Amino acid sequence: MRVLLTNDDGIGATGLQSLRRALVALDDLEVVTIAPDSNRSATARSITTRSPLSVEEVTFEDGNVGYATGGTPVDCVRFAELGLGGGRPDLIVSGINHGANLGDDITYSGTVAAALEGIVLGIPAIALSQQSQSGGMGYVHGKFDFDFAAQFTARMVERLRSEPMPEATLINVNFPGVEVTGVEVTTLGKRVYNDELRLLDEPDESGRKRYEIYGWTPSYEEAEGTDLCAVAAGRIAITPIHFDLTDHGGLERLRGWGLEKLVEDSTPAA
């Protein structure tokens, strides 16, 4: 089984390296590490199309080799799918991210984006994120301990060998930063971002102003069964996610709008 290990924090990130060591210890598992050469957090599903991408071969402390790229997490998945590292992977493992990826946050996450790219390409995928030891539900990072999360993920990879997820479904896993009280299969929760427009300083000579628009202490809607509530309670949140964004319930409503008449009314008279 060939596993692609990637992330958005960069190839030297502690979370990725902790997980890499846990995976290479498994029998009959080929681990190919392709990750950004520096931090690409919150790049979501961005790709690099207007310039060539650099690749540097990196030797880790245990003698294994990985590839640091100048691209995004999605670029790294594409590299692997096109043959860098020996061939198309059987499984994509993305993480362990420094900080949780919960609820609406997953749409911004490079960690989750790499796993989503696996789904697009027909490759099973797991995204893994670790809350800081502060345990807060915001984004301010503190200290991290990845040992438990790395070993738990290794056990999940072993399980996926014999019991894969349904086609076009990835697993998003978030580990609490406090003592683990259990594990829960969850839905995605709802973030409350609490952002505000803040002027940082007076305009410069050209009249240009600098603003900050994103806050670091979002809250969330407390709804049982969601990933946000599970992690807040010290449980590992495991959420199955698929890529179909179609509102199937809204199809018939739109078909009843008489869209053909809109085409007719929008066509210039001869």
Steps between C-alpha positions, in 0.01 A plus 500: 500500500642837396406796722554865408575709809452874455390809694467878484740593782809406302721195468694578818190537719499298821152363435594354163826355628333338802247336272764398246695311766184319615410398143845378391496267802205308350571182305442484124437874471687724258489860623565772242534848652427796272428826678539876454847639568350755743172580673195510270227516766154623392580465130193276457480342150731747329729365227805634318441546128698807391853394589711182519526327836829428674565161664783429744585152623529503880664235719341457843687413818414128464643485147169499316447745216219745429425777252457868589311692234440865429130430458183471702363189678282426194808531276673241720216253445517560125875437507441161662214407268722577200780277623736698724614262771445180306139487386139575577422467873238264641421735790560867579576599858505877558632643828536501786401866483615743769154612611148360459300503175139496614162595360506774237879531541555202273416711194813710565729217607793387287511181708145405407549625142775243442263224612221642283732486200535129565123467476503692170762256369330189635754438779384436859617768744526602866551855632638530854520802728614553858362762736769675704551403863330822607174332401344823377260493205665797327807515275768624739753220503695382802688178565414175323544133587458286190600160641149368572357638175779340297445157655121525466541589133730203443226274639245666268724438199522133596121486524458663159708225341221252564197728531520801266261792514219527242613640167540881486503539879789629709544486877565826686650433843553759774684421823437702817796667666382395845480146639299281263165400652376293206435496129188603307383477140366849432348742253666831412411776743437870448768759573422853619795703382468829696711685242525878498647776286803650680709786367859427603657841439450835335513527119847522348617776265311344209180477701521123532354350818570165669219295652460175689172323426534150649479419869686227687233407754194364318225325692253236383141388521466241776316220322542144623642256250724755328878492472530832687308374801688170504845662508385757758405203722839333453385239247663413168265616224484280189291641216434335162496761222418479133548749217149518355387857573178470302185590692297204376192624683516827308507349152124474457444850642733648235341290226168660595627854441418493131861557398417445133284815518799694639701391195219614273467837678878556488534436126520825295218549253592435137 
